Amino acid sequence: MTSTERRIETPHGEARLVTDRARHPFATLLLSHGAGVGIDTADLEALARDLPRNGVTVVRLEQPWRVAGRKVATAPPTLDDGLTAAANQLRVRTPLVVGGRSAGARSAARCARSLGASGCLALAFPLHPPGRPERSRLAELEGAGVPTLVVQGERDTMGRPDEFPADVDLAVVPGADHSFRVPRSGELSQEEALGIIVESTLEWVTREVAGNDRTG
């Protein structure tokens, strides 16, 4: 399976879209990256590699700040502008899921309803800054307005699974940190940890997004 890429214009400069297409897609997943990394993180690459063979087209958005070579993300509203510009370029005929990791997950939650998304995938959602649980971002997550899956590492210092409300649809990666890295001596290998992310996402998209689609 090969990736294709193209550049798109956004209000804040040029962004890059990398698409891994399913042969017969039943859903499209648009993903953006975190505040200090790009679209080549292990979790986003695993989803782009494995989901298309299971019927989900994956589009990864590299935000303009990253394309321009900057080290740190620009302000949150600019990320939302980039995600919106990318979604407007897709012209999909399948249900659209918007998502991302960390800062990208926050942006997806903020934009999901306005983009007409059928679901929101929040990978390593930064529920609060490290060590600052009083600065909760739960309202962003709950404001998504569409079915939402949170995939969270058990040791994530920006929000452990037990810090989320019980009614949040949550998939836990045992032993994993905010980057979904697991200890070498832990119960899971790194590949097994990534497998949980892929399998949880696929099961949820199939059940909550494609299963509830009433188009066509």
Residue pairs with C-beta under 8 A, 6 or more apart in sequence:
1 20
1 21
1 49
1 52
1 53
2 20
3 18
3 19
3 20
3 48
4 18
4 19
4 21
5 16
5 17
5 18
5 19
6 16
6 17
7 14
7 15
7 16
7 17
7 67
8 14
8 15
8 16
8 17
8 85
8 86
8 89
9 15
9 85
10 64
10 81
10 82
10 85
10 86
11 78
11 81
11 85
12 64
12 65
12 74
12 78
12 81
12 82
13 64
13 65
13 67
13 68
14 64
14 67
14 68
15 61
15 62
15 63
15 64
15 67
15 82
15 85
15 86
16 39
16 61
16 62
16 67
17 59
17 60
17 61
17 62
17 86
17 89
18 39
18 48
18 59
18 60
18 62
19 57
19 58
19 59
19 60
20 48
20 49
20 51
20 52
20 57
20 58
20 59
21 52
21 57
22 51
22 52
22 53
22 54
22 55
22 56
22 57
23 52
24 55
25 52
25 55
25 56
25 57
25 94
26 55
26 56
26 94
26 95
26 206
26 210
27 55
27 56
27 57
27 94
27 95
27 96
27 97
27 118
27 205
27 209
27 210
28 56
28 57
28 58
28 59
28 90
28 92
28 94
28 95
28 96
28 97
29 47
29 51
29 56
29 57
29 58
29 59
29 97
29 99
29 121
29 201
29 205
30 59
30 61
30 83
30 86
30 87
30 90
30 96
30 97
30 98
30 99
31 39
31 44
31 47
31 48
31 58
31 59
31 60
31 61
31 99
31 100
31 101
31 104
31 121
32 39
32 60
32 61
32 63
32 79
32 82
32 83
32 86
32 99
32 100
32 104
32 107
32 108
33 39
33 41
33 44
33 60
33 61
33 62
33 63
33 66
33 100
33 101
33 102
33 103
33 104
34 41
34 73
34 100
34 101
34 102
34 103
34 104
34 124
35 72
35 73
35 102
35 103
36 71
36 72
36 73
37 101
38 62
38 66
39 45
39 60
39 61
39 62
39 66
41 101
41 179
42 179
42 180
42 190
42 194
43 101
43 123
43 124
43 180
43 194
43 197
44 60
44 101
44 123
46 194
46 195
46 197
46 198
47 58
47 197
47 198
47 201
48 58
48 60
50 198
50 202
51 57
51 58
51 198
51 201
51 202
52 58
54 202
56 202
56 205
57 92
57 94
59 86
59 90
61 82
61 83
61 86
61 100
61 104
63 73
63 74
63 78
63 79
63 82
64 74
64 78
64 82
65 72
65 73
65 74
65 78
66 73
73 79
73 103
76 103
76 106
76 107
76 110
79 103
79 104
79 106
79 107
80 107
80 110
80 111
83 98
83 100
83 104
83 107
83 108
83 111
83 115
84 111
84 114
84 115
87 96
87 98
87 111
87 115
87 117
90 96
95 118
95 119
95 209
95 210
95 213
95 215
96 115
96 116
96 117
96 118
97 117
97 118
97 119
97 120
97 121
97 205
97 209
98 108
98 111
98 112
98 115
98 117
98 119
98 120
98 121
99 105
99 108
99 120
99 121
99 122
99 123
100 106
100 107
100 108
100 121
100 122
100 123
101 123
101 124
102 123
102 124
102 125
102 126
102 158
102 178
103 126
104 123
105 121
105 122
105 123
105 124
105 125
105 126
105 150
106 122
106 125
106 126
106 137
106 140
108 117
108 120
108 121
108 122
108 144
109 120
109 122
109 125
109 140
109 141
109 143
109 144
109 148
110 140
110 143
110 144
111 117
112 119
112 120
112 144
112 145
112 146
112 148
113 143
113 144
113 145
113 146
117 146
118 146
118 147
118 209
118 212
118 213
119 146
119 147
119 148
119 149
119 204
119 205
119 208
119 209
120 144
120 146
120 147
120 148
120 149
121 148
121 149
121 151
121 201
121 204
121 205
122 141
122 148
122 149
122 150
122 151
123 151
123 180
123 197
124 151
124 152
124 153
124 156
124 158
124 178
124 179
124 180
125 137
125 141
125 150
125 152
125 158
125 159
126 137
126 158
126 159
126 178
127 133
127 136
127 137
127 138
127 141
127 158
127 159
127 163
127 164
128 134
128 135
128 136
128 137
128 158
128 159
128 163
129 135
129 158
130 157
130 158
131 157
133 163
138 164
138 165
141 148
141 150
141 168
147 169
147 208
147 209
147 212
148 168
148 169
149 169
149 170
149 171
149 200
149 201
149 204
149 208
150 164
150 168
150 169
150 170
150 171
151 170
151 171
151 173
151 196
151 197
151 200
151 201
152 159
152 160
152 161
152 164
152 170
152 171
152 172
152 173
153 172
153 173
153 175
153 176
153 177
153 178
153 179
153 180
154 160
154 161
154 172
154 173
154 174
154 175
154 176
155 175
155 176
155 177
156 176
156 177
156 178
157 177
157 178
158 178
161 170
161 172
164 170
169 204
169 208
171 196
171 197
171 200
171 201
171 204
173 180
173 182
173 188
173 193
173 196
173 197
174 182
174 186
174 187
174 188
174 193
174 196
175 182
175 183
175 186
175 187
175 188
175 193
176 182
176 188
176 193
180 193
180 194
180 197
181 190
181 193
182 188
182 189
182 190
182 193
188 196
